[in-house]
Amino acid sequence: MKVSIITATYNSAATIERCLCSVAKQTAISQIEHIIVDGRSSDQTLTLVSTFPHIAKVVSEADNGVYDAFNKGLAAATGEIIYYLSSDDHLCDSDVIYDILTEFER
């Protein structure tokens, strides 16, 4: 089972690193498809994103706000479980996705 984590960004350089680190540290990283949908940031957001090898897809184009970006991510997702993680949020520990997958696989 795969979890698609969709992160919408726009000029998120100040917060995106913590978000990306929290996903990269997941014990179930092999079961995660992390999709970044960026609204054409003009800061260092995409440069930071490019340093994380776990990211499966990056979409960078103008959008009509966060919900439009989330919908673009949903269209690109291939996971059975969809999780929306904002660029200024983070996963609380390294087993969150593992725990979710365990519950779904019961």
Secondary structure, DSSP 8 states (H G I E B T S, - for coil): --EEEEEEESS-TTTHHHHHHHHHT-TTGGGEEEEEEE---SSSHHHHHTT-TTEEEEEE---SSHHHHHHHHHHH---SEEEE--TT---SSTTHHHHHHHHHT-
